[in-house]
Amino acid sequence: MKKGTKKFLGGLLAAVMAVGMLAGCGGDSGKEDGKEAAAGGSDVKMAIVCSNSGQNDNGYNQSACTEGKEIAKELGAECKIVEPVNGVPAALETLAEDGYNLIFSLEYDFDALIKGVGGAKPIAEQYPDTWFVVFNDNPNRDDKGETIHDNVISVLFDVHEASYLAGYLSVYMNENMDKLFPEGYSLTPLDQSRGIGFIGGTNSNGILFYSYGFIQGINKAAEELNVNYDYYAKYDAGFTDPALGSTVAGTFYESGANVVFADAGVVGDGITSKAKEVGKIAIQTDANLDDQQPGHVLTSVLKITGVPVKTITQAFADGKINEMEKEQSYNLASGATGITDLAEMSKHVADSAAWDEIKAKTDEISKQIQDGSIDVVNKQIGEEFDPATCPHVTIKTE
């Protein structure tokens, strides 16, 4: 666990609506143009710019938007939820020009904001009185590691730690399949194959660090059990096509994988559907989606974006945002990431004693990550992953 960044906890923000390029929202508007009324007279005028999977993605965007509504009500603040149709830079510029003073951008699109494109100055420089918050990377550092723009906050989630737990859990579940799932599943027997898959939306640091943590967790458990695993990976599945997720997952399952981790927005819906169809197991991401296909989703790796949305908005409202670290990292202890409590899968296992033992072992690994005994590679901050450090896993990338 990395020690150098400040850790934050929290809860949620904003009420929404639709104007021009904006996606529709809800609530009673006090203004004819559809903006949420700031009944409490708050100076917070905030917006959330969604990624391309949209505000109703059952996870990453939805957490920020849904939780955002609560903080907006508490503060009497104005907020817009934006699903940009002309690109993220255009949305950021329009919002800043319209006087929005706190803008969260959930899309992985930073160049116009930080560097400027097409000869234009960086958006952050053009609007120095506007605070911009970006997620999943820190593009706001120069070659010397110094902050470029003082009005940009980068939010990182230590989901590589949660992914490690999911990998570790997957192996122990798979090695105990006969006890846990003696009926109703079509898992590939251990004497035929040991395989686990990963499907990500894009080949970027924001996806790879899920995968690398997952691999390390698989290797840890495989090393303890003195077994070896094949790791099937695809990193460019996009975020919007469930049918593609179903197809790729089907290929991995046919190759002998019993578990496939979905980190690809609504593409994951196709992965979990395929898991149910063929009697296998999936892992979901962002929100608790364990009941999406009951008994066929082992766990969900959580990235609860509403936590930093509330924390940062509250700091802005309190006049303390200048005191916040420009790079914020939310780890297992923060409550913004982790895996689910496994309550849903607990309903479907046959041997509760074996399952409880596996859960206890996974909990112990979580404690070791939190106390620094286990170090998980964090690609998000530039750490490199060496496959040679995971000799019990053979990586097969599509």
HELIX and SHEET records of a PDB file:
HELIX    1   1 TYR A   60  LEU A   75  1                                  16    
HELIX    2   2 VAL A   88  GLU A   97  1                                  10    
HELIX    3   3 ASP A  111  ILE A  114  1                                   4    
HELIX    4   4 ILE A  123  GLN A  126  1                                   4    
HELIX    5   5 VAL A  159  GLU A  175  1                                  17    
HELIX    6   6 MET A  177  LEU A  180  1                                   4    
HELIX    7   7 ASN A  205  LEU A  225  1                                  21    
HELIX    8   8 PRO A  242  GLU A  254  1                                  13    
HELIX    9   9 VAL A  267  VAL A  278  1                                  12    
HELIX   10  10 GLY A  306  ALA A  317  1                                  12    
HELIX   11  11 ILE A  321  GLU A  323  5                                   3    
HELIX   12  12 LEU A  332  SER A  334  5                                   3    
HELIX   13  13 ALA A  343  SER A  346  1                                   4    
HELIX   14  14 SER A  352  GLN A  370  1                                  19    
HELIX   15  15 LYS A  379  ILE A  381  5                                   3    
HELIX   16  16 PRO A  387  THR A  389  5                                   3    
SHEET    1   A 6 GLU A  78  VAL A  82  0                                        
SHEET    2   A 6 LYS A  45  VAL A  49  1                                        
SHEET    3   A 6 LEU A 102  SER A 105  1                                        
SHEET    4   A 6 TRP A 131  PHE A 135  1                                        
SHEET    5   A 6 VAL A 152  PHE A 157  1                                        
SHEET    6   A 6 GLU A 327  TYR A 330  1                                        
SHEET    1   B 7 THR A 337  ILE A 339  0                                        
SHEET    2   B 7 VAL A 297  LYS A 303 -1                                        
SHEET    3   B 7 ILE A 281  ASP A 286  1                                        
SHEET    4   B 7 ALA A 257  ASP A 263  1                                        
SHEET    5   B 7 GLY A 195  GLY A 200  1                                        
SHEET    6   B 7 TYR A 229  LYS A 234  1                                        
SHEET    7   B 7 VAL A 393  THR A 397  1                                        
END                                                                             
